[in-house]
Amino acid sequence: MTSTICLDHWIGGKRFQGSPDRTGTIYNPATGEATAEVPLASAGEVDRAVAAARSAFESWSRTGLGKRTTILFAFRELVRQNAEHLARLIVREHGKVLTDARGEIQRGLEVVEFACGIPQLLKGEFSENVSTNVDSYSLRQPLGVVAGITPFNFPVMVPMWMFPVAIAAGNTFVLKPSERDPSPSLMLAELWQEAGLPDGVFNVVHGDRVAVERLLEHPDVAAVSFVGSTAVARRIYETGTRHGKRVQALGGAKNHMVVLPDADLELAADSAVNAAFGSAGQRCMAISVLVAVGDAGDRLIPLIRQRMQAIHIGDGMRPNVDMGPLVTREHLSRVRRYVDEGVAAGASLVADGREVTVEGEGFFLGPCLFDHVKPEMSIYRDEIFGPVLSVVRASSYDEAIDLVNASPYANGVAIFTSDGGAARRFQSEIQVGMVGINVPIPVPMAYYSFGGWKDSLFGDAHVHGMEGVNFYTRAKVVTARWPESAVKGKNLSFPR
C-alpha cells in the first residue's frame, strides 16, 4: 500500500499535526509493507510540547496524592481493558509475537501498580525536638518537566518504566518514542486523557536526533530518562548533564549465561533458547553468550539445537508462531552481516538461520547458534540485538567468572547449577547489575529497580522501584522553630 501520514504528536491533551517536511516510514516487519508515516518533530514542535508540560506542572504538582492515585488506578484499568488492541499495535509495528506483546503490557502495568502506591513512597522523615522547640523533617518534591527517550524493542513497557512514577510523583512528562513503532504511545496518551489526567501532563513528540538534542538542551527540561545502545546512552548522559539535567541512561548489553557441569541441562537448554531467541533477540536482557564450563557444552549443544528446530518463525499475529521478524530491513542486514563475520572468523555455525524461508517480504532471520566462539570475535564483542547465540567454552568456574567480568557490558547474567555454594559465590563475585540463578532473564519486579553496571548504565540511577522515585523527586529538609509563645495562652483558645 502507499504510505500516508496518519500519525500525529500529542501535545497539551490533543493530537497535534506535525510538519510534513520531515517524516519517517513505518513498516509491518512481517510483510515488509509500508503502513504509515510518522512526523519527525522540529525543535519548535519539541518546544511546544515542553511548554505544554511546563504550563501543566504547577497545578499538577499541587494536586492531592489521593487524586493522583485515583487517575493512576483509572489509567491502569483502561490499559487492561484495551490490552489486546495495544498488543496488536505492537505486533504490527515491532514484529514480536502476540504473546510477547501481551507480556510486555503486563510488565508495564506492574510499574503502574507500583506507582499507585505513591502516597506511601513519598513519605518523609520527622525528628521532634532536635533542639529546644525545634523540629526537623524531610520532604520529597517533583522536579518539573521530565522527558523519556525510549527504544523500539518495548514500545509500551519501557515508557511505562518511566512515566507512571514520574507523573505519580507530580512531574509532567514528554515522551519521545522510537519512530519505528510509535503508534502505541499515542494510544497510551488517549488512555491517560480518558482516565482524567489533566491536559499537558503527558505529551508525545515523535522524532529523531533533532528532537532528542532539543530535549537534552531545553532549559525547562529538568531530567531525561533513556534506554538504548551504549554509544547513544553515553552521548545522552554527557549532553544532558552538560546542560545541568539529571540523566538516567541505560545502555547496551551482552548478557552471559554460565552453565556448570552439574546443572539441569534440560532446564538450561529450554532457558537458553527462550532467552536468546524470544522477540528475535531484540531485547536488552536477551542471552547472547552461553559460557559452557567443562563438559557441559558437549552435552548441552545438542539439546539446544533440537529445541531450535522446533521454533516456528512467521508473522507474530498468526497462532503457533514462536518468533517473528526483525524490526527493519536495515537491521536484518546488520544482523546477517554479523553471522557472516562469525563464520569468516572461524566460529562453528551449528545452526544457520540465514537459510530460513518465510512467505512474503518480511524481515526474517532464523535463530543462529555458534560454537567455539572466541572473545576477540565481533559476534562475541558487539551487541548484535538479533537471534544469534554464541557458545564459549571455559575449563573452570574461575575462567568463566573472569570472562564475564572482563566484558565492558554488565546488564544481566545468569548461572545454571545445582550447587548452592557455587551460586552464592557467583552472585557475590560477578560484576553485573542483575543476576539470575537458574533463571535466564533476571528482570526484577517493579518494586525493585532495573539497570546494569559498567557500560550498561551511565549515571547512578536505575529505572522504576525506589531509585525511580528518588530520580524523579528531590529532597528538601525543613528545620522549624515554634517558640513557646506560639503554643500558649490565647493561641490555644479557639472559637467554638
Secondary structure, DSSP 4 states (H G I P E B T S, - for coil): ----B---EEETTEEEPPPTTSEEEEEETTTTEEEEEEE---HHHHHHHHHHHHHHHHHHHTS-HHHHHHHHHHHHHHHHHTHHHHHHHHHHHH---HHHHHHHHHHHHHHHHHHTTHHHHT---EEEEEETTEEEEEEEEE-SEEEEE--SS-TTHHHHHHHHHHHHTT-EEEEE--TTS-HHHHHHHHHHHHHTPPTTSEEE---SHHHHHHHHH-TTEEEEEEES-HHHHHHHHHHHHHTT-EEEEE----EEEEE-TTS-HHHHHHHHHHHHHGGGG-STT-EEEEEEETTHHHHHHHHHHHHHTT--BS-TTSTT--B---S-HHHHHHHHHHHHHHHHHT-EEEE-GGG---SSS------EEEES--TTSHHHHS---SSEEEEEEESSHHHHHHHHHTSSEESEEEEE-S-HHHHHHHHHH---SEEEES-SS-PPPTTS-B--EETTEESS--BSHHHHHHHTEEEEEEEEE--GGGGSGGGG----
